[in-house]
């Protein structure tokens, strides 16, 4: 037979293996709870420092701007700060301070870095009322913010060679 110069090239179309999957396993509930507690304990004082910093530097006086946070306004400020904290930390480093201390990381379902849209979705879902009850399912150590955003929290387990 003659060779067809116009035929498409042959290529291997099998999907590549996901080597990272075998290096990670889902984080346990106690690791996740510890990470959450650490994040909450770190984020509130961090927010207060970031709010006080412009005042200490005299920026607020220069702008003739006075902000007073008390009661509900402090809670709302903390919720807004938590949103930014999770979005930036998990979006940039795939870890918050709590995840760094507990040795966990946020991955997509393929074991790769989640897409920005997944991270935004993950962070928004944290504010669904009663989201914490999604952890009562004994079959899954993942909450709604993991499942609905197709992400997971995992720990690195070096492959045994």
C-alpha positions, 0 to 999 in steps of 0.5 A: 500500500502507498503511504497517505501523506494527508492522514492524521498522525497516530497518537496514544490517547490513553489518559495519563496516570495521576501519580499524586493520588497515591502520594496523598490520603484523605485527612482524618476528622481529628486533623481537620478539626484541629486545623479548624480550631487553629485557624479560628484561634489565629485568624481573630487576633490576626484580624485585630492586628490588621485592623489596628495597624493603620491606626497605629501607623497614623494612616486613619488620622491622616485620612480623618477616618474613624472606625469602631468595631464592637459587638455585631460589627466585629463579628461581621468583620471577622466573617469577612476576614475569614472569607479572605483568609481562607480564599487567599491562603488556600488559593495561593498556598493550598494551606491555611496556618491550621493546615500547615501545622496539621500537615494537610493540604487542599487538592482537587479530586485528581490530586492536583492544585484546585482551580480558582473557581473551585477555591471560590466555591469552597470558601463560599460554601463554608457560609451555608447555614449548618454546614458543619452537620455535613461532617456527621456522615460517618461514611465521608470525612468531607464536608459540603464545602469539599464535596460541592467544590470537588476538593478534598483535604489530604495528607502527604504519604510518601509512596513506599518504593 
